[in-house]
Amino acid sequence: MTMKIKKGLKIYTQDFWYDLTAGGYLKPEKICADKQDAKRVNDALAVLCDFKSSCENQIDGFIQ
C-alpha cells in the first residue's frame, strides 16, 4: 500500500531511522497527506520502539 505524501515538501535525511524516532526531525503528521497514514506510521513506530526497548532490557549485551 502506497501512502500519499504532501506535495512540495523539502525534507532531507541522512539517517532515516534516527530522524524518524530519537531525532524527531521526520514527523509523519507533517509528511503524510492522509491523517490515517500518519497514525499508522506513529502506531508502527510505537510497536518497534517497544520491541527495541524490550530487547535492550531483557537480552544481556543486546546493544554493542
C-alpha positions, 0 to 999 in steps of 0.5 A: 500500500502506497501512502500519499505524501504532501506535495512540495515538501523539502525534507532531507535525511541522512539517517532515516531511522534516527530522524524518524524516532530519537531525532524527531526531525521526520514527523509523519503528521507533517509528511503524510497527506492522509491523517490515517497514514500518519497514525499508522506510521506513529502506531508502527513506530510505537510497536518497534520502539517497544520491541527495541526497548524490550530487547535492550532490557531483557537480552544481556549485551543486546546493544554493542 
